[in-house]
Structures are given as C-alpha cells and as structure tokens.
Amino acid sequence: MCLAIPAQILALDEGTDQAVVSLGGVKKPISLALVEDAAVGDYVLVHVGYALNKVSPEEAARTLALIQAAGALDAAAVDGDVPTGEASR
C-alpha cells in the first residue's frame, strides 16, 4: 500500500523542479517534476519525495484529518499546517 500526504509548498527552485514543503513544521525538499504550475502556498500530495499532483486546501485538510483520526499524525502537526482549521474537527 502506498500513502501520499498533503504538504504545503514553502519555496520553489524553478531551475531544478525542486520545492521545499512543510508538514507539521517539518520541512522537506521534494521534486515537482510530475506537477505543472505549482506555486508557493499550493498543497501537493507527496509520495517518496515527489509531488504527485496539486490538491485544494480543503482536500488537504480533509486528508490530514483522516490521517490524524487513524492515529498516524498528531493534531498539532495538522492544525499547524492547514489554515482552514478543518483538520481539528
């Protein structure tokens, strides 16, 4: 089974198709080679260091809430990254 987790883009390096994303305050470099038109502030689904596609902030909040409900992510990590606050419901 594979798992892709939503993360927000913090910075872009357009020359290398790389970005820095954040999830729960953890910053990680990822590849944007598979995603077009990504911008700072966008949410992307990340799997093994690659962004697979963009998702809306609402979809990111729903997905992070489900992961949290399953016990795989703590509430502080979710609430800290999703500006809508939906993840804490």
C-alpha positions as CSV (number, residue, x, y, z in Angstrom):
1,M,0.0,0.0,0.0
2,C,1.2,3.5,-0.8
3,L,0.5,6.7,1.1
4,A,0.7,10.2,-0.3
5,I,0.5,13.0,2.2
6,P,-0.6,16.6,1.5
7,A,2.0,19.2,2.2
8,Q,2.2,22.9,1.5
9,I,4.9,24.4,-0.8
10,L,7.1,26.9,1.1
11,A,9.7,27.7,-1.6
12,L,10.4,26.8,-5.3
13,D,13.5,26.4,-7.3
14,E,12.1,26.5,-10.8
15,G,15.5,25.8,-12.4
16,T,15.6,22.3,-10.9
17,D,11.9,21.5,-10.5
18,Q,12.5,21.3,-6.7
19,A,10.5,22.7,-3.8
20,V,10.5,22.8,-0.1
21,V,7.3,21.7,1.6
22,S,6.1,21.7,5.2
23,L,4.0,19.2,7.1
24,G,3.8,19.6,10.8
25,G,6.6,22.0,10.9
26,V,9.0,19.5,9.2
27,K,10.5,21.0,6.0
28,K,11.5,18.6,3.3
29,P,12.9,19.1,-0.2
30,I,10.8,17.4,-2.9
31,S,10.7,17.1,-6.7
32,L,8.0,18.9,-8.7
33,A,8.9,17.1,-11.9
34,L,5.4,15.5,-12.1
35,V,3.4,18.6,-11.4
36,E,2.9,21.6,-13.6
37,D,2.1,25.2,-12.4
38,A,2.9,24.6,-8.7
39,A,3.3,27.8,-6.7
40,V,4.3,28.8,-3.2
41,G,1.3,28.2,-1.0
42,D,-0.2,25.4,-3.0
43,Y,-0.8,22.0,-1.5
44,V,0.6,18.9,-3.2
45,L,0.3,15.2,-2.5
46,V,3.8,13.9,-1.7
47,H,5.0,10.3,-2.0
48,V,8.6,9.3,-1.6
49,G,10.0,12.7,-2.3
50,Y,7.8,13.5,-5.3
51,A,4.7,15.7,-5.6
52,L,2.1,13.7,-7.5
53,N,-0.5,16.4,-8.0
54,K,-1.9,19.6,-6.6
55,V,-4.9,19.5,-4.1
56,S,-7.1,22.2,-2.7
57,P,-6.6,23.4,0.8
58,E,-9.9,21.9,1.7
59,E,-8.9,18.5,0.3
60,A,-5.6,18.7,2.1
61,A,-7.5,19.5,5.4
62,R,-9.8,16.5,4.9
63,T,-7.0,14.1,4.1
64,L,-4.8,15.3,7.0
65,A,-7.9,14.9,9.4
66,L,-8.4,11.3,8.2
67,I,-4.7,10.5,8.7
68,Q,-4.9,12.1,12.2
69,A,-8.1,10.1,13.0
70,A,-6.2,6.9,12.0
71,G,-3.6,7.9,14.6
72,A,-0.7,8.4,12.2
73,L,-0.3,12.1,12.7
74,D,-0.6,14.3,15.8
75,A,-3.2,17.1,16.0
76,A,-0.6,19.8,16.4
77,A,1.0,18.8,13.1
78,V,-2.3,19.0,11.3
79,D,-3.6,22.2,12.9
80,G,-0.2,23.9,12.3
81,D,-0.3,23.4,8.5
82,V,-3.9,23.7,7.4
83,P,-5.1,27.4,7.6
84,T,-8.8,26.5,7.3
85,G,-8.8,24.8,10.8
86,E,-10.9,22.0,9.3
87,A,-8.4,19.4,10.4
88,S,-9.1,19.8,14.0
89,R,-12.8,18.8,13.6
